[in-house]
Amino acid sequence: MVKKTCPNCNRDSFSTMLPAQWYCPYCNADISQAAAKALLLSSISLRDLSRRREADRNVKAEEMQA
């Protein structure tokens, strides 16, 4: 698993491969040139990912209400 952090919105994006073109799933910025970090599956906390997903949903809900 590979992780990149978007320099535009500072959110993490994950992939099982390293694609030539990589766009941030949150702000759609091209993060192809951003540094990639290889992750071991055991190093990923599902609880942390779940919290991040919930926080992202709350941000999107607030944006839709504005």
FIZAPA-519321 format. One record per residue: x negated, y, z of N, C-alpha, C in turn. Coordinates in pm, whole numbers, plus 50000, padded with zeros to 5 digits. Example, Ala and Ser with C-alpha at 12.3 -4.5 7.8 and 13.67 -1.06 7.14 Angstrom:
2
486814943150780487704955050780486804967050780487154977550708486334989450714487105000350787
***
This chain:
66
499154988350000500005000050000499105012350000499545022549929498785034849915499645046549960499005056150027499715068050075499025080450021499845090149981499345103449946500185113650022499545124450061500255135350127500365146850028501565151550007501805162349912501245175449968500375182249893499845194949941500885206149937501975203949864503015214049851503985214049970504495202150007505475201450116504945193950239503735188550228503055181650338503765168950386504535162750297505195150050330504415138550267504545126850327503835115150280504655107450177503965102350076504555094149973503805080949970504535069849955503925056649959504205049149829503265040449792503445032149673502675019149692503115008749624502394996049628501304995549522501255005549435500205006449334499765020949321498735023449245498225037049225498535041449082499695047349058500075051348922499235063148872499115064148740498355075248679499045088648709500345089148697501125101148728501915098148855501785106648955502465104549082503105117749122504425117449139505165129349177505725127649318505685138249394506225138049529507735135249522508215125349598509645122249593510505132749663509885142049733510645152249807510745165449733509615170249678509635183349612509285182449463508995170249415508705167649274507405173949225506515177749316505205183149277504345171749223503495174849127502565164949072501435163049173501365151349235500325148549334499345138149282499255136949150498355127249088496905129249132496495141649152495105144549188494865144749338495915143249417495755142949563495025130349606494295131049714493555119549764494525108549808494175096249775494995084749814494305077449928495115072050017494575064450130495205050550126494365040250125494855026550128495305023150269496445016550280496995012850410497184997750418496944992450533497304978550559498734978550608499494968850565500894968350604501054968450756500134962150827500234961750973500004975451037499414984950963499154998151019500335007751003501355003450934502515011950912503555009051019503915019051092504915017551197506305019651137507105009251137508455010551082509275020451163509015021451291509725031051375509395045351329508115048051300507715061251254508365064451119508395054651029509025056850899510515059550915511155052451005512575054451029512835068551083511995073051176512145086651230511955097051120510955094851035510675104250926511855104850829512425093150798513575092750708514755100450766515005098650894516095105650961515865120750960514625125050985514295139250981514505144850841514125137350739514315141750601515805143150567516605133750616518055134650593518625147250657518165150350778518645162350848518265174950772517035175450718516585187050640517445188550515517695177450446518495178050323519915182350354520485177450465521855181250503521915196250533520905201550600520865215850630520735224050502519925219150407519755226250279521045226450201521815215550207523075214950133524125224250194524055226450326525005235250393524695249850369523435252950337523025266850319523505272450187
***
